[in-house]
Amino acid sequence: MYDIAHTLSSSRTLWDLVAARAAHTPDRPVLLQDARSLSFGELRARAERVAAGLYDMGVRPGTVVAWQLPTRIETALLSFALARLGAVQSPVIPFYRDREVGFALRESKAEFFAVPGEWRGFDHTEMARRLGAKGIFEAYDTLPDGDPAVLPPPPAEGTSVRWIYWTSGTTSDPKGVLHTDRSLIAGGSCLAHALRPRADDIGSIAFPYAHIGGPDYMVMLLLYGFPAVMFEQFALPDALEAYRAHGVTIAGGSTAFYSMFLNEQRRQPDGAKVVPSLRLLAGGGAPKPPELYHAVVREMGVQLTHGYGMTEVPMITMGAPDDTAENLATTEGRPPRQMEVRIVEGEVRLRGEAVCRGYLDPAQSAAAFDEEGFLRTGDLGYLTGSGHLVLTGRLKDVIIRKGENISAKEIEDLLHRHPAVGDVAVIGLPDPERGERVCAVVEQPAGAERLTLGALTSYLRGEGLSTHKLPEQLEVVDALPRNETLRKVLKYRLRERFSGTA
């Protein structure tokens, strides 16, 4: 299977990859949802019919089609139908509202917009009309349908920009990230070849399919020919029944997902395995505290492999199941041969086929790449002697206190070991005397004794943290603010909330 996957990873386009996998294992399932199943052969055949229906609507190669749809089999079919046509897709996270959606529609110049109608109590069709979107159509239970005989030939090359993904907007507008079929195949190949899935594995897509992780994961399924369970709405413990019923062996998404599974494991009577079939948690998208790795392996009895990726580069490095425990706990894994990683003044810079082609805004593209074509990530880190990447924080997460640089991640990793800390974000706040002061914002587990600043700093001293790095402010919150995709902590909200406190 490994040799077949490597052969398929050279496919020119995503549609080539679909066609090759469908020819090789047409009857094997690729997507499972509730009681429904879609095989690789059905994926190809049904996507062609949807493509024909879109063609009848006026969608042509190069037409920009935005879609804001939940994680459903129909969403995957629509996306691959657009790939068959060679249209330009602009996926939008379904939780986004007027500001972000309006911006994406305007900047991408979308000529069509697919929405789910009313979903989770919100009327997406009405929002689309309110925003003046063009070519609005609903694509939830039903999809356009037509005769594939009308279709033009599929795209012949995969290096044209056919994808516009959106970075999550925080204090400014999101950026439109330009991808090609080949950059998405390269990113998915890195994930797949690192995890080395087996023919009998069953994966899971519990995050928004409109996220860059959607095609990343689908490429892995197509390369290795195994299925994944799709979750339209993911919440634990509700989703556990589906994990168990389908016999999921590979789960994950991001650090927050690991913590959620671990918390459910701790609620199991007599230590019974929370998902008996589960053998591997895998994901990326946010820093992973070393203690979380050790707790998952120790208490859940599964392996955990974590990676490093971003909207601009869907997969940069990935831990491999046969890495050492030390490397799996403390690094983000190794890059594939096709990814060049360079450290310049502590910043991680990247060059390779999986790197995006820039941004919709040419000025943003010019600022993002250095003179040798390496993408400036804004992340800080270093490479070990074995080639593993260690991330130490972000440029904007470096706290400068009295002229000294302090890594927020270093303090966070230490605090994650404290039994009274469920989760933590360390931020720098403006300070007239010190420039910035160190503030720890803590989310405590249920039943924990209220943490004090004195107890926190005493603990950190005991862990060997230098005095000048000790937090000078502690804030205890019920829940850290997170985004709706991979549930990353939104530090800018914490800075806004606590900047006026001391």
Order of alpha helices (4+ residues) and beta strands (2+ residues): alpha-alpha-beta-beta-alpha-beta-alpha-beta-alpha-beta-beta-beta-alpha-beta-beta-beta-alpha-beta-alpha-beta-alpha-beta-alpha-beta-alpha-beta-beta-alpha-beta-beta-alpha-beta-beta-beta-beta-alpha-beta-beta-alpha-beta-alpha
